[in-house]
Amino acid sequence: QVRLEESGGGLVQAGGSLTLSCTASGFTFSWYAMMWYRQSPGKSRELVASISSPDGRTNYADSVKGRFTIFRDDAKNTVYLQMNSLKPEDTAVYYCSRPVDYWGQGTQVTVSS
């Protein structure tokens, strides 16, 4: 079955960096676009970044453009989200997702001011 497992979250000071990883199994990873979403308390889930396959085109939410980078390693069945210049408003649970409607368990990112 499809399985997505995120890791790499944690507590970081504003201005710092984190890199999230999502390792996939149960499907042919290289065939699918992959996405990162986030959700903070009281807010709806927000699409942060996506990467297509096979061309690797990327798209970002305006709120993270220039600070976050999504990339993938198909040999490792893993998609990453590199997050730089983190802000307190980036605090959220970050989820990896594969179409249609497959989700990981999420990883908490907390940015302190």
C-alpha positions in Angstrom: 0.0 0.0 0.0 1.0 3.6 -0.4 3.0 4.9 2.5 4.6 8.3 3.0 6.8 9.0 6.0 8.0 12.5 6.9 11.0 13.4 9.0 13.2 16.4 9.8 10.8 18.7 11.7 11.8 20.4 14.9 12.3 23.6 16.8 14.3 26.4 15.1 14.9 30.1 15.7 13.6 32.6 13.2 16.1 33.0 10.4 17.2 29.4 10.7 16.9 26.5 8.3 15.4 23.0 8.3 15.2 20.3 5.6 12.2 18.0 5.6 12.3 14.5 4.0 9.4 12.3 2.9 10.2 8.7 2.0 7.7 6.9 -0.1 6.9 3.2 -0.6 4.2 1.1 -2.2 4.1 2.7 -5.6 6.4 3.8 -8.4 7.6 7.0 -7.0 9.1 8.4 -10.2 5.7 8.4 -11.9 4.1 10.9 -9.6 4.1 14.5 -8.8 4.7 15.1 -5.1 3.5 18.0 -2.8 4.2 19.5 0.6 1.3 21.0 2.5 1.2 22.6 5.9 -1.5 23.2 8.5 -1.3 25.5 11.6 -3.9 25.5 14.4 -7.2 27.1 13.3 -6.2 27.3 9.7 -7.0 25.2 6.6 -4.3 23.0 5.0 -2.2 25.0 2.6 -0.2 23.8 -0.4 3.4 24.9 0.1 5.2 23.4 -2.8 4.9 20.8 -5.6 7.2 19.1 -7.9 6.1 17.3 -11.1 7.4 14.2 -12.8 9.3 13.5 -14.9 10.3 17.1 -15.7 10.7 18.2 -12.1 8.9 21.5 -12.5 8.3 23.2 -9.2 5.6 25.5 -7.9 5.5 27.4 -4.6 3.0 29.3 -2.5 3.7 33.0 -2.6 4.4 33.0 1.1 7.5 30.7 0.7 8.9 31.7 -2.7 12.6 32.4 -2.5 12.9 30.8 0.9 11.8 27.1 0.3 13.0 24.6 -2.2 11.4 21.4 -3.1 13.4 18.7 -4.8 13.3 14.9 -5.3 15.6 11.9 -5.5 13.8 9.2 -7.4 16.6 6.7 -6.7 15.8 7.1 -3.0 12.0 7.4 -3.4 12.3 10.7 -1.4 11.1 14.2 -1.8 12.6 17.0 0.3 11.6 20.5 1.4 14.5 22.8 2.2 13.4 25.7 4.3 15.6 28.8 4.8 15.0 32.1 6.4 12.3 30.6 8.5 9.7 32.8 10.1 7.4 32.3 13.1 4.4 32.2 10.7 6.0 29.1 9.1 5.1 27.2 12.3 2.8 24.3 11.3 2.5 20.6 10.8 4.0 19.8 7.4 2.6 16.9 5.3 3.9 15.1 2.3 1.2 14.2 -0.3 0.8 12.2 -3.4 -2.1 12.4 -5.8 -4.9 11.5 -5.2 -5.4 12.0 -1.5 -2.5 10.1 0.0 -0.9 11.7 3.0 1.9 11.2 5.5 1.5 11.5 9.2 3.0 15.0 9.3 6.0 16.5 11.0 5.9 19.5 13.3 7.9 22.6 12.5 8.1 25.3 15.2 9.9 28.6 14.5 10.5 30.7 17.6 10.9 34.5 17.4 
